[in-house]
């Protein structure tokens, strides 16, 4: 198949703006993206020696994503989450000598930016290109405030290369503000209908953030090993398969690796300091192809700064000054390397 970009209008609008599907295709893979949430809906891969598979969880139509969000039942399948991913303790951060209060949505805390999020907005198609690789850029207009102390512009570009999906999230501060977005797909190298328990998962890390009972970071790190270990097998982490850990990354390439039961592999690389790794939420959601997703249908690898970063001096700085830009990148490589 020749590399191409296709745009399809879908049945419906959000805030007066039509919803579109964008399909990026090349010989080994294709991805389906929705303007609603800038969502990665399908990621179908077919390489020599392996059966074709769709490696991300999702819904069959865009309305299901919106309905789940409206009912406060969203798993954020495939969406761009932001402007602040993860949890903010008591929905409050320090701000210019005082505090900025968000509207909490998880009891007293903020989770994934609450009810006004990148994930439930209908993004605009800014541009597409077929050369040198099929790509699309979605953007959110500057006038949307997202309950932030200052206005933030965001654009996300998906580029499908020969053996790689490249995702770039660029934020720009129109005013002084704060940003820590992420791409929130649930992956399964066996295919979205499988179980992540049939996958071997490696994370290049030897530390993760300690959490309290409400899953809020305490500000300290826990060593997984005191030797020179640079990589852990996720199944060896205490509590597996119930995982909701922020692992501090200690390498620059292939920082997470998923290996399916048939040997098919996915490699993840980010420029962010943390992978927030999540498995095990209780669910019986009906997904694509009428599959009922369960607690172990997929694994979420959220590339981001540390959750609750503004409330901890030793965490990353996610504040942006007026005019400042931030680039968050995630690369998913499906070339069978090992």
Secondary structure as UniProt FT lines:
FT   STRAND          4..14
FT   TURN            15..16
FT   STRAND          17..25
FT   STRAND          29..34
FT   TURN            37..38
FT   STRAND          39..45
FT   TURN            48..49
FT   STRAND          53..54
FT   HELIX           62..70
FT   TURN            71..72
FT   TURN            77..78
FT   STRAND          79..81
FT   STRAND          87..88
FT   HELIX           89..91
FT   STRAND          92..95
FT   TURN            96..97
FT   STRAND          98..101
FT   TURN            107..108
FT   STRAND          109..111
FT   TURN            112..115
FT   HELIX           118..120
FT   STRAND          124..129
FT   STRAND          134..140
FT   TURN            142..143
FT   TURN            146..147
FT   STRAND          152..161
FT   TURN            162..163
FT   STRAND          164..173
FT   STRAND          177..178
FT   STRAND          182..184
FT   STRAND          186..187
FT   TURN            189..190
FT   TURN            192..193
FT   HELIX           196..198
FT   STRAND          200..203
FT   STRAND          205..211
FT   TURN            213..214
FT   STRAND          217..223
FT   STRAND          232..233
FT   HELIX           234..236
FT   TURN            238..241
FT   STRAND          243..249
FT   STRAND          256..259
FT   TURN            261..262
FT   STRAND          265..270
FT   STRAND          274..279
FT   HELIX           288..290
FT   TURN            295..296
FT   STRAND          299..304
FT   TURN            307..308
FT   HELIX           309..311
FT   TURN            313..314
FT   STRAND          319..320
FT   TURN            322..323
FT   STRAND          325..333
//
